[in-house]
Structures are given as C-alpha cells and as structure tokens.
C-alpha cells in the first residue's frame, strides 16, 4: 500500500534530511500568519491561566497551524507533517533574523554561549482510510557555539545563510564550523527529528519504513 506523505515546510534542510532517510515527501508550503498564530496561542494560554507561552509550546503551535492549513486547503489524502524551529538563548527566543544587521547582533550575543534549539513537529493523518489522528511533540537540543571573532561573524553573515534560518545558524551547512557541540538530537537541530517522527508515526499506526517504501 502506498502512503502519501506531505511536508508542510519550504525548508531545504528538512527536505534533505527526509530524503537522506529514504523518504521523498510532496512539499506543500503553508500560508500561515505566524505572528497571528502566536498571538492567539498566547491569549489562549493567558485565558486558561497557564502563564507565559514556552518556546517548546510556541514552535508546536506553529507546526500545528502549518500542518492544519495545508490539510484544510489542499485535500491531501496524505499524512501531513508541519514543523517550526526557534532558538532559545539567554532567555530570548530567536527566529529568522531576516536582515544582516540583526544576524550580526545575534551572533555577537551567541558566540561562546549555549542555546536550546526547539523544533516543533505536528502530524495529521489526512488519509481517506487513515486514523484521522492529529498529534505532535517538540524536540529540544542544547547547542554550544564557538567564540567567533567579529571577522568570522561578518564573513558568515555575508554568505546570506544566517538570514534565512531559525537562530541565524545551521549545523549542516556553512555554519557547521561554528557549532562546537550539541546535546540531543542532531536532526532536530537541522529541523526535523527523525526519531521523533518515527514515534509520532507509530501513534497513528504507521511504521517509518512504510514511508520509505512509498
């Protein structure tokens, strides 16, 4: 039986990670207003008396919104995976910097420090004959950064890579030399945790090798 699998993310790193594991999903990019999703989630937390929205919960809410939007608007008849990542460092949550100036500022704060990369994962079993399950979890991995010089920061920012990724770094690309160690799941830092994906799939009665066969 062929199982259709959809990645609701435009991240090349996530797609490359899945393909390296033998999984070739369709990519359907969601059109989610991330600020609106986070604002609504914070309001819901406040109304329920749950306090501040944690980084782990924030990325999970975004991952869920992305998966749900793709499921709702595309009629996928597939298993849909939504993902989102943020870096927590020095008590601050960092997404994509977008500009070179912000990327430089972040790296000056990050160098020689330790942060936690949170990657939210949400699965929706949208198959006509599937479980109709919807569930998710967050992978959190501690990342240690090298003590970069100003010249190294400028050279890295000039590549353009840090502007496009959560936390302004990659571990599997140009930024690799600037990550000295990780404590946790390497794939979670790249953006999609394969062990966590396996566990979520099992919850809806699918073995990850079934996606490889597809």
Steps between C-alpha positions, in 0.01 A plus 500: 500500500635840402493766771504861383708728723497880489754738653334832584829692499716678246820415691762342269674354808187317614438363152864392467488325840190303405641405160825383661284266710337368184177700536396714202202715602294736295568856612201730550596828666246638745376858497485554874528839672748398769460817707122455506533134602734585786281789616193275506689224681631742762148635555370146542773420752426816695124429503568150631733632769798310357743791520753597235521301178814286511728472196416128481128578487550787255671289234244225551215746444661623179568148376137407566368809322713427193395136479135589556499771235647267239257224598199734488578672171647221288290189562822302517381141569842469665691516825598865547803614703534860614819627666635817655822587684622771737822554694480586869811674629558722802127492568415636155320323216658539158340418167634599159694830518403607144760782487880498513505753781280287724698187412827669604348620827373152579832333431682748722263393778518130411875455461655297780153433638256212522143495371213257455356434156131410520341327198126442508349212301131447425351206311151481352379172357288639216473170310153393393557161664734622774466544874397871482760551773646842573790526742836659556805550719808717527865399468732718712878480462775696677743668260847632590638782284863582429643834615507667158702810419327802346665413168359147512154632576517749213620231260223260603228765477630599156413151371133578559437166670431627854227734377277214387514256792372485857761624746722634218702178468511157342678190625489326162616788280737796498438553871624153592851610606349742751309234697740331740261244650138398536319315780204318350369418156714629212211469255281711728752782463488465122124540527329160501570238766493158335469307830210723607336466159523120536328517839220725374440276201471195724225680694288502183588141414766568236857368507754745360630240253159509336576855389830381357318240298270772369 
